[in-house]
Amino acid sequence: MSNDDLGDGLLSTDAVLVRTLDERDLDAIVRIDASATGRPRREYYKDKVQQSLTGSRLRTSLVAEVDGGVVGFLMAQTYYGEFGQPEPTVVIDSLGVHKDFQGKHVGAALMRQFLMNARALGVSRLRTEVGWNEVDLIRFFDRHGFKHGGRLVLESDLT
């Protein structure tokens, strides 16, 4: 029996409804992000939601609901040939679970649906970036099959 299997064919993620992100989810996404960062980033997420809904790339962004309220989100985009990679790559650029729902399988439900969607789209590679000291997030991605990608992120401070 896997960690997600509760017996009787039930999974620990079954109590979480995961659906495609919608424009009406903006306020909840901002609230969830603010619960983690301590500040609302409304304009940032307004742009990301718009990109997700109107961009030409395949839509792979999701939200998670518990008891009718949005408690988590995963935002991703599909790229074709990004950074010299010839195969389609889906990049997870935002993942959030409201602090009151962390540890309650919300992130796992989002990732489960996201992985099913990515496989159905025929995507061959997934990618994300995580701060080196975000240990809980690194463990989360590790549980879902992510490993160090063998690439370096280079930055330059222009100030």
Residue pairs with C-beta under 8 A, 6 or more apart in sequence:
1 7
3 12
4 11
4 12
4 13
4 105
4 108
4 112
5 11
5 12
6 12
11 112
12 105
12 108
13 105
13 108
13 109
13 112
15 66
15 105
16 64
16 65
16 66
16 71
16 72
16 104
16 105
16 106
16 109
16 110
17 64
17 65
17 66
18 62
18 63
18 64
18 65
18 109
18 110
18 112
18 113
19 62
19 63
19 65
20 59
20 61
20 62
20 63
21 49
21 52
21 53
21 59
21 61
21 62
21 63
21 73
21 75
22 53
22 63
23 49
23 53
25 49
25 63
25 70
25 73
26 42
26 45
26 46
26 49
28 63
28 69
28 70
28 71
28 73
29 45
29 49
29 63
29 70
29 73
29 96
30 40
30 41
30 42
30 45
31 40
31 98
32 70
32 71
32 72
32 73
32 96
32 97
32 98
33 40
33 41
33 45
33 94
33 96
34 40
34 41
35 96
35 98
35 99
35 100
36 96
36 99
45 94
48 75
48 93
48 94
49 61
51 77
52 59
52 61
52 75
52 77
53 59
55 77
57 77
57 78
57 79
58 78
58 121
60 76
60 77
60 78
60 90
60 114
60 117
60 118
60 121
61 73
61 74
61 75
61 76
62 73
62 74
62 110
62 113
62 114
62 117
63 70
63 72
63 73
63 74
64 70
64 71
64 72
64 73
64 97
64 106
64 109
64 110
65 71
66 101
66 104
66 106
71 97
71 98
71 100
71 101
71 106
72 96
72 97
72 98
72 101
72 106
72 107
72 109
72 110
73 94
73 95
73 96
73 110
74 92
74 94
74 95
74 110
74 111
74 114
75 92
75 93
75 94
75 95
76 90
76 91
76 92
76 93
76 114
77 90
77 91
77 93
78 88
78 89
78 90
78 91
78 121
78 123
79 88
79 89
79 90
79 91
80 88
80 89
82 89
82 91
83 151
85 125
87 124
87 125
88 121
88 122
88 123
88 124
88 125
89 123
89 124
89 125
89 126
89 127
90 118
90 121
90 123
90 125
90 126
90 127
91 126
91 127
91 128
92 114
92 126
92 127
92 128
93 128
95 107
95 110
95 128
95 137
97 106
97 107
97 110
98 106
107 140
108 143
108 144
111 140
111 144
115 126
115 144
118 126
126 146
127 149
128 141
128 146
129 153
130 137
130 138
130 141
131 137
